[in-house]
Amino acid sequence: MIRRTFAAAAMSLTLGAGSAFAEPAVIYDLGGKFDKSFNEAAHNGAQRWAQETGKSYREIELQ
């Protein structure tokens, strides 16, 4: 039981420290960001997140 608790605490500390350096990104598949489907929904959500938080994100489109 103590090992599990220690492992869970170590993992949450590691994930928390890594998120401080993470830069959010959206990766679009071959349909492009305005495909009237999942890519466009992801783009709209990312835009809304950027407006609400004032932060930026990277966009990557596969070719």
mmCIF file as gemmi writes it, N, C-alpha and C atoms, coordinates in Angstrom:
data_model
loop_
_atom_site.group_PDB
_atom_site.id
_atom_site.type_symbol
_atom_site.label_atom_id
_atom_site.label_alt_id
_atom_site.label_comp_id
_atom_site.label_asym_id
_atom_site.label_entity_id
_atom_site.label_seq_id
_atom_site.pdbx_PDB_ins_code
_atom_site.Cartn_x
_atom_site.Cartn_y
_atom_site.Cartn_z
_atom_site.occupancy
_atom_site.B_iso_or_equiv
_atom_site.pdbx_formal_charge
_atom_site.auth_seq_id
_atom_site.auth_asym_id
_atom_site.pdbx_PDB_model_num
ATOM 1 N N . MET Axp A 1 ? 0.819 -1.188 0 1 0 ? 1 A 1
ATOM 2 C CA . MET Axp A 1 ? 0 0 0 1 0 ? 1 A 1
ATOM 3 C C . MET Axp A 1 ? 0.864 1.252 0 1 0 ? 1 A 1
ATOM 4 N N . ILE Axp A 2 ? 1.931 1.246 0.77 1 0 ? 2 A 1
ATOM 5 C CA . ILE Axp A 2 ? 2.815 2.414 0.837 1 0 ? 2 A 1
ATOM 6 C C . ILE Axp A 2 ? 3.494 2.629 -0.511 1 0 ? 2 A 1
ATOM 7 N N . ARG Axp A 3 ? 3.874 1.545 -1.183 1 0 ? 3 A 1
ATOM 8 C CA . ARG Axp A 3 ? 4.51 1.675 -2.499 1 0 ? 3 A 1
ATOM 9 C C . ARG Axp A 3 ? 3.569 2.325 -3.505 1 0 ? 3 A 1
ATOM 10 N N . ARG Axp A 4 ? 2.315 1.912 -3.494 1 0 ? 4 A 1
ATOM 11 C CA . ARG Axp A 4 ? 1.34 2.499 -4.428 1 0 ? 4 A 1
ATOM 12 C C . ARG Axp A 4 ? 1.166 3.992 -4.169 1 0 ? 4 A 1
ATOM 13 N N . THR Axp A 5 ? 1.057 4.356 -2.909 1 0 ? 5 A 1
ATOM 14 C CA . THR Axp A 5 ? 0.889 5.761 -2.56 1 0 ? 5 A 1
ATOM 15 C C . THR Axp A 5 ? 2.104 6.568 -2.997 1 0 ? 5 A 1
ATOM 16 N N . PHE Axp A 6 ? 3.298 6.031 -2.735 1 0 ? 6 A 1
ATOM 17 C CA . PHE Axp A 6 ? 4.522 6.714 -3.14 1 0 ? 6 A 1
ATOM 18 C C . PHE Axp A 6 ? 4.607 6.825 -4.657 1 0 ? 6 A 1
ATOM 19 N N . ALA Axp A 7 ? 4.27 5.756 -5.37 1 0 ? 7 A 1
ATOM 20 C CA . ALA Axp A 7 ? 4.31 5.77 -6.833 1 0 ? 7 A 1
ATOM 21 C C . ALA Axp A 7 ? 3.311 6.777 -7.398 1 0 ? 7 A 1
ATOM 22 N N . ALA Axp A 8 ? 2.126 6.83 -6.832 1 0 ? 8 A 1
ATOM 23 C CA . ALA Axp A 8 ? 1.117 7.788 -7.299 1 0 ? 8 A 1
ATOM 24 C C . ALA Axp A 8 ? 1.571 9.222 -7.05 1 0 ? 8 A 1
ATOM 25 N N . ALA Axp A 9 ? 2.179 9.472 -5.905 1 0 ? 9 A 1
ATOM 26 C CA . ALA Axp A 9 ? 2.663 10.815 -5.595 1 0 ? 9 A 1
ATOM 27 C C . ALA Axp A 9 ? 3.803 11.205 -6.53 1 0 ? 9 A 1
ATOM 28 N N . ALA Axp A 10 ? 4.718 10.279 -6.781 1 0 ? 10 A 1
ATOM 29 C CA . ALA Axp A 10 ? 5.829 10.564 -7.682 1 0 ? 10 A 1
ATOM 30 C C . ALA Axp A 10 ? 5.343 10.836 -9.096 1 0 ? 10 A 1
ATOM 31 N N . MET Axp A 11 ? 4.348 10.064 -9.542 1 0 ? 11 A 1
ATOM 32 C CA . MET Axp A 11 ? 3.831 10.26 -10.896 1 0 ? 11 A 1
ATOM 33 C C . MET Axp A 11 ? 3.132 11.612 -11.015 1 0 ? 11 A 1
ATOM 34 N N . SER Axp A 12 ? 2.35 11.998 -10.034 1 0 ? 12 A 1
ATOM 35 C CA . SER Axp A 12 ? 1.65 13.279 -10.119 1 0 ? 12 A 1
ATOM 36 C C . SER Axp A 12 ? 2.636 14.448 -10.066 1 0 ? 12 A 1
ATOM 37 N N . LEU Axp A 13 ? 3.704 14.322 -9.31 1 0 ? 13 A 1
ATOM 38 C CA . LEU Axp A 13 ? 4.724 15.37 -9.297 1 0 ? 13 A 1
ATOM 39 C C . LEU Axp A 13 ? 5.426 15.469 -10.644 1 0 ? 13 A 1
ATOM 40 N N . THR Axp A 14 ? 5.722 14.338 -11.242 1 0 ? 14 A 1
ATOM 41 C CA . THR Axp A 14 ? 6.376 14.32 -12.55 1 0 ? 14 A 1
ATOM 42 C C . THR Axp A 14 ? 5.481 14.927 -13.614 1 0 ? 14 A 1
ATOM 43 N N . LEU Axp A 15 ? 4.209 14.532 -13.636 1 0 ? 15 A 1
ATOM 44 C CA . LEU Axp A 15 ? 3.28 15.082 -14.619 1 0 ? 15 A 1
ATOM 45 C C . LEU Axp A 15 ? 3.063 16.576 -14.407 1 0 ? 15 A 1
ATOM 46 N N . GLY Axp A 16 ? 3.004 17.001 -13.166 1 0 ? 16 A 1
ATOM 47 C CA . GLY Axp A 16 ? 2.817 18.419 -12.871 1 0 ? 16 A 1
ATOM 48 C C . GLY Axp A 16 ? 4.013 19.246 -13.296 1 0 ? 16 A 1
ATOM 49 N N . ALA Axp A 17 ? 5.211 18.738 -13.081 1 0 ? 17 A 1
ATOM 50 C CA . ALA Axp A 17 ? 6.416 19.469 -13.481 1 0 ? 17 A 1
ATOM 51 C C . ALA Axp A 17 ? 6.535 19.526 -14.992 1 0 ? 17 A 1
ATOM 52 N N . GLY Axp A 18 ? 6.176 18.455 -15.672 1 0 ? 18 A 1
ATOM 53 C CA . GLY Axp A 18 ? 6.263 18.427 -17.129 1 0 ? 18 A 1
ATOM 54 C C . GLY Axp A 18 ? 5.259 19.346 -17.787 1 0 ? 18 A 1
ATOM 55 N N . SER Axp A 19 ? 4.107 19.515 -17.175 1 0 ? 19 A 1
ATOM 56 C CA . SER Axp A 19 ? 3.095 20.37 -17.79 1 0 ? 19 A 1
ATOM 57 C C . SER Axp A 19 ? 3.488 21.835 -17.766 1 0 ? 19 A 1
ATOM 58 N N . ALA Axp A 20 ? 4.383 22.227 -16.875 1 0 ? 20 A 1
ATOM 59 C CA . ALA Axp A 20 ? 4.832 23.615 -16.838 1 0 ? 20 A 1
ATOM 60 C C . ALA Axp A 20 ? 5.612 23.971 -18.094 1 0 ? 20 A 1
ATOM 61 N N . PHE Axp A 21 ? 6.222 22.988 -18.733 1 0 ? 21 A 1
ATOM 62 C CA . PHE Axp A 21 ? 7.022 23.228 -19.925 1 0 ? 21 A 1
ATOM 63 C C . PHE Axp A 21 ? 6.305 22.829 -21.204 1 0 ? 21 A 1
ATOM 64 N N . ALA Axp A 22 ? 5.101 22.307 -21.095 1 0 ? 22 A 1
ATOM 65 C CA . ALA Axp A 22 ? 4.371 21.823 -22.263 1 0 ? 22 A 1
ATOM 66 C C . ALA Axp A 22 ? 3.797 23 -23.044 1 0 ? 22 A 1
ATOM 67 N N . GLU Axp A 23 ? 3.853 22.898 -24.352 1 0 ? 23 A 1
ATOM 68 C CA . GLU Axp A 23 ? 3.237 23.888 -25.221 1 0 ? 23 A 1
ATOM 69 C C . GLU Axp A 23 ? 2.112 23.183 -25.96 1 0 ? 23 A 1
ATOM 70 N N . PRO Axp A 24 ? 0.862 23.641 -25.796 1 0 ? 24 A 1
ATOM 71 C CA . PRO Axp A 24 ? -0.247 22.953 -26.448 1 0 ? 24 A 1
ATOM 72 C C . PRO Axp A 24 ? -0.154 23.042 -27.968 1 0 ? 24 A 1
ATOM 73 N N . ALA Axp A 25 ? -0.639 22.009 -28.623 1 0 ? 25 A 1
ATOM 74 C CA . ALA Axp A 25 ? -0.618 21.971 -30.086 1 0 ? 25 A 1
ATOM 75 C C . ALA Axp A 25 ? -1.822 21.193 -30.589 1 0 ? 25 A 1
ATOM 76 N N . VAL Axp A 26 ? -2.256 21.544 -31.792 1 0 ? 26 A 1
ATOM 77 C CA . VAL Axp A 26 ? -3.302 20.808 -32.482 1 0 ? 26 A 1
ATOM 78 C C . VAL Axp A 26 ? -2.681 20.281 -33.766 1 0 ? 26 A 1
ATOM 79 N N . ILE Axp A 27 ? -2.815 18.987 -33.985 1 0 ? 27 A 1
ATOM 80 C CA . ILE Axp A 27 ? -2.282 18.363 -35.206 1 0 ? 27 A 1
ATOM 81 C C . ILE Axp A 27 ? -3.467 17.939 -36.061 1 0 ? 27 A 1
ATOM 82 N N . TYR Axp A 28 ? -3.551 18.51 -37.25 1 0 ? 28 A 1
ATOM 83 C CA . TYR Axp A 28 ? -4.642 18.211 -38.168 1 0 ? 28 A 1
ATOM 84 C C . TYR Axp A 28 ? -4.214 17.116 -39.128 1 0 ? 28 A 1
ATOM 85 N N . ASP Axp A 29 ? -5.14 16.236 -39.485 1 0 ? 29 A 1
ATOM 86 C CA . ASP Axp A 29 ? -4.794 15.189 -40.443 1 0 ? 29 A 1
ATOM 87 C C . ASP Axp A 29 ? -4.926 15.731 -41.868 1 0 ? 29 A 1
ATOM 88 N N . LEU Axp A 30 ? -4.903 14.869 -42.827 1 0 ? 30 A 1
ATOM 89 C CA . LEU Axp A 30 ? -4.863 15.279 -44.23 1 0 ? 30 A 1
ATOM 90 C C . LEU Axp A 30 ? -6.094 16.05 -44.696 1 0 ? 30 A 1
ATOM 91 N N . GLY Axp A 31 ? -7.189 15.988 -43.958 1 0 ? 31 A 1
ATOM 92 C CA . GLY Axp A 31 ? -8.387 16.719 -44.325 1 0 ? 31 A 1
ATOM 93 C C . GLY Axp A 31 ? -8.23 18.228 -44.19 1 0 ? 31 A 1
ATOM 94 N N . GLY Axp A 32 ? -7.253 18.672 -43.43 1 0 ? 32 A 1
ATOM 95 C CA . GLY Axp A 32 ? -7.05 20.094 -43.217 1 0 ? 32 A 1
ATOM 96 C C . GLY Axp A 32 ? -7.913 20.629 -42.101 1 0 ? 32 A 1
ATOM 97 N N . LYS Axp A 33 ? -7.633 21.834 -41.665 1 0 ? 33 A 1
ATOM 98 C CA . LYS Axp A 33 ? -8.33 22.376 -40.502 1 0 ? 33 A 1
ATOM 99 C C . LYS Axp A 33 ? -9.762 22.792 -40.773 1 0 ? 33 A 1
ATOM 100 N N . PHE Axp A 34 ? -10.146 22.961 -42.014 1 0 ? 34 A 1
ATOM 101 C CA . PHE Axp A 34 ? -11.522 23.351 -42.337 1 0 ? 34 A 1
ATOM 102 C C . PHE Axp A 34 ? -12.221 22.245 -43.122 1 0 ? 34 A 1
ATOM 103 N N . ASP Axp A 35 ? -12.214 21.036 -42.557 1 0 ? 35 A 1
ATOM 104 C CA . ASP Axp A 35 ? -12.776 19.869 -43.239 1 0 ? 35 A 1
ATOM 105 C C . ASP Axp A 35 ? -14.251 19.628 -42.934 1 0 ? 35 A 1
ATOM 106 N N . LYS Axp A 36 ? -14.888 20.53 -42.193 1 0 ? 36 A 1
ATOM 107 C CA . LYS Axp A 36 ? -16.293 20.381 -41.785 1 0 ? 36 A 1
ATOM 108 C C . LYS Axp A 36 ? -16.505 19.126 -40.931 1 0 ? 36 A 1
ATOM 109 N N . SER Axp A 37 ? -15.461 18.712 -40.196 1 0 ? 37 A 1
ATOM 110 C CA . SER Axp A 37 ? -15.549 17.515 -39.37 1 0 ? 37 A 1
ATOM 111 C C . SER Axp A 37 ? -14.668 17.683 -38.13 1 0 ? 37 A 1
ATOM 112 N N . PHE Axp A 38 ? -13.941 16.622 -37.763 1 0 ? 38 A 1
ATOM 113 C CA . PHE Axp A 38 ? -13.16 16.612 -36.531 1 0 ? 38 A 1
ATOM 114 C C . PHE Axp A 38 ? -12.071 17.674 -36.509 1 0 ? 38 A 1
ATOM 115 N N . ASN Axp A 39 ? -11.368 17.855 -37.608 1 0 ? 39 A 1
ATOM 116 C CA . ASN Axp A 39 ? -10.302 18.857 -37.635 1 0 ? 39 A 1
ATOM 117 C C . ASN Axp A 39 ? -10.855 20.248 -37.361 1 0 ? 39 A 1
ATOM 118 N N . GLU Axp A 40 ? -11.956 20.573 -37.984 1 0 ? 40 A 1
ATOM 119 C CA . GLU Axp A 40 ? -12.546 21.898 -37.792 1 0 ? 40 A 1
ATOM 120 C C . GLU Axp A 40 ? -13.061 22.065 -36.363 1 0 ? 40 A 1
ATOM 121 N N . ALA Axp A 41 ? -13.621 21.019 -35.796 1 0 ? 41 A 1
ATOM 122 C CA . ALA Axp A 41 ? -14.076 21.074 -34.406 1 0 ? 41 A 1
ATOM 123 C C . ALA Axp A 41 ? -12.889 21.302 -33.464 1 0 ? 41 A 1
ATOM 124 N N . ALA Axp A 42 ? -11.773 20.626 -33.723 1 0 ? 42 A 1
ATOM 125 C CA . ALA Axp A 42 ? -10.569 20.818 -32.909 1 0 ? 42 A 1
ATOM 126 C C . ALA Axp A 42 ? -10.051 22.244 -33.058 1 0 ? 42 A 1
ATOM 127 N N . HIS Axp A 43 ? -10.059 22.759 -34.279 1 0 ? 43 A 1
ATOM 128 C CA . HIS Axp A 43 ? -9.609 24.125 -34.528 1 0 ? 43 A 1
ATOM 129 C C . HIS Axp A 43 ? -10.488 25.132 -33.774 1 0 ? 43 A 1
ATOM 130 N N . ASN Axp A 44 ? -11.801 24.964 -33.859 1 0 ? 44 A 1
ATOM 131 C CA . ASN Axp A 44 ? -12.72 25.87 -33.171 1 0 ? 44 A 1
ATOM 132 C C . ASN Axp A 44 ? -12.529 25.817 -31.654 1 0 ? 44 A 1
ATOM 133 N N . GLY Axp A 45 ? -12.329 24.625 -31.127 1 0 ? 45 A 1
ATOM 134 C CA . GLY Axp A 45 ? -12.088 24.486 -29.687 1 0 ? 45 A 1
ATOM 135 C C . GLY Axp A 45 ? -10.782 25.121 -29.258 1 0 ? 45 A 1
ATOM 136 N N . ALA Axp A 46 ? -9.747 24.955 -30.061 1 0 ? 46 A 1
ATOM 137 C CA . ALA Axp A 46 ? -8.453 25.553 -29.741 1 0 ? 46 A 1
ATOM 138 C C . ALA Axp A 46 ? -8.535 27.076 -29.801 1 0 ? 46 A 1
ATOM 139 N N . GLN Axp A 47 ? -9.251 27.6 -30.778 1 0 ? 47 A 1
ATOM 140 C CA . GLN Axp A 47 ? -9.429 29.053 -30.877 1 0 ? 47 A 1
ATOM 141 C C . GLN Axp A 47 ? -10.166 29.591 -29.65 1 0 ? 47 A 1
ATOM 142 N N . ARG Axp A 48 ? -11.188 28.891 -29.244 1 0 ? 48 A 1
ATOM 143 C CA . ARG Axp A 48 ? -11.954 29.318 -28.067 1 0 ? 48 A 1
ATOM 144 C C . ARG Axp A 48 ? -11.087 29.276 -26.817 1 0 ? 48 A 1
ATOM 145 N N . TRP Axp A 49 ? -10.309 28.208 -26.672 1 0 ? 49 A 1
ATOM 146 C CA . TRP Axp A 49 ? -9.4 28.092 -25.523 1 0 ? 49 A 1
ATOM 147 C C . TRP Axp A 49 ? -8.408 29.247 -25.515 1 0 ? 49 A 1
ATOM 148 N N . ALA Axp A 50 ? -7.834 29.582 -26.675 1 0 ? 50 A 1
ATOM 149 C CA . ALA Axp A 50 ? -6.86 30.665 -26.772 1 0 ? 50 A 1
ATOM 150 C C . ALA Axp A 50 ? -7.491 32.006 -26.383 1 0 ? 50 A 1
ATOM 151 N N . GLN Axp A 51 ? -8.713 32.24 -26.815 1 0 ? 51 A 1
ATOM 152 C CA . GLN Axp A 51 ? -9.393 33.496 -26.482 1 0 ? 51 A 1
ATOM 153 C C . GLN Axp A 51 ? -9.706 33.578 -24.99 1 0 ? 51 A 1
ATOM 154 N N . GLU Axp A 52 ? -10.117 32.458 -24.409 1 0 ? 52 A 1
ATOM 155 C CA . GLU Axp A 52 ? -10.492 32.458 -22.99 1 0 ? 52 A 1
ATOM 156 C C . GLU Axp A 52 ? -9.29 32.552 -22.063 1 0 ? 52 A 1
ATOM 157 N N . THR Axp A 53 ? -8.178 31.959 -22.442 1 0 ? 53 A 1
ATOM 158 C CA . THR Axp A 53 ? -7.012 31.932 -21.566 1 0 ? 53 A 1
ATOM 159 C C . THR Axp A 53 ? -5.976 32.994 -21.903 1 0 ? 53 A 1
ATOM 160 N N . GLY Axp A 54 ? -6.025 33.52 -23.12 1 0 ? 54 A 1
ATOM 161 C CA . GLY Axp A 54 ? -5.012 34.48 -23.541 1 0 ? 54 A 1
ATOM 162 C C . GLY Axp A 54 ? -3.692 33.829 -23.893 1 0 ? 54 A 1
ATOM 163 N N . LYS Axp A 55 ? -3.68 32.508 -23.978 1 0 ? 55 A 1
ATOM 164 C CA . LYS Axp A 55 ? -2.465 31.77 -24.306 1 0 ? 55 A 1
ATOM 165 C C . LYS Axp A 55 ? -2.481 31.38 -25.777 1 0 ? 55 A 1
ATOM 166 N N . SER Axp A 56 ? -1.351 30.889 -26.258 1 0 ? 56 A 1
ATOM 167 C CA . SER Axp A 56 ? -1.266 30.478 -27.656 1 0 ? 56 A 1
ATOM 168 C C . SER Axp A 56 ? -1.022 28.978 -27.754 1 0 ? 56 A 1
ATOM 169 N N . TYR Axp A 57 ? -1.175 28.47 -28.943 1 0 ? 57 A 1
ATOM 170 C CA . TYR Axp A 57 ? -0.938 27.058 -29.213 1 0 ? 57 A 1
ATOM 171 C C . TYR Axp A 57 ? -0.344 26.939 -30.602 1 0 ? 57 A 1
ATOM 172 N N . ARG Axp A 58 ? 0.259 25.805 -30.877 1 0 ? 58 A 1
ATOM 173 C CA . ARG Axp A 58 ? 0.84 25.551 -32.192 1 0 ? 58 A 1
ATOM 174 C C . ARG Axp A 58 ? -0.144 24.767 -33.044 1 0 ? 58 A 1
ATOM 175 N N . GLU Axp A 59 ? -0.085 24.993 -34.345 1 0 ? 59 A 1
ATOM 176 C CA . GLU Axp A 59 ? -0.9 24.237 -35.276 1 0 ? 59 A 1
ATOM 177 C C . GLU Axp A 59 ? 0.025 23.508 -36.24 1 0 ? 59 A 1
ATOM 178 N N . ILE Axp A 60 ? -0.252 22.228 -36.444 1 0 ? 60 A 1
ATOM 179 C CA . ILE Axp A 60 ? 0.541 21.413 -37.357 1 0 ? 60 A 1
ATOM 180 C C . ILE Axp A 60 ? -0.423 20.736 -38.317 1 0 ? 60 A 1
ATOM 181 N N . GLU Axp A 61 ? -0.203 20.944 -39.603 1 0 ? 61 A 1
ATOM 182 C CA . GLU Axp A 61 ? -1.044 20.305 -40.629 1 0 ? 61 A 1
ATOM 183 C C . GLU Axp A 61 ? -0.196 19.317 -41.402 1 0 ? 61 A 1
ATOM 184 N N . LEU Axp A 62 ? -0.672 18.085 -41.504 1 0 ? 62 A 1
ATOM 185 C CA . LEU Axp A 62 ? 0.034 17.074 -42.276 1 0 ? 62 A 1
ATOM 186 C C . LEU Axp A 62 ? -0.119 17.356 -43.768 1 0 ? 62 A 1
ATOM 187 N N . GLN Axp A 63 ? 0.896 17.072 -44.509 1 0 ? 63 A 1
ATOM 188 C CA . GLN Axp A 63 ? 0.871 17.308 -45.958 1 0 ? 63 A 1
ATOM 189 C C . GLN Axp A 63 ? 0.874 15.998 -46.712 1 0 ? 63 A 1
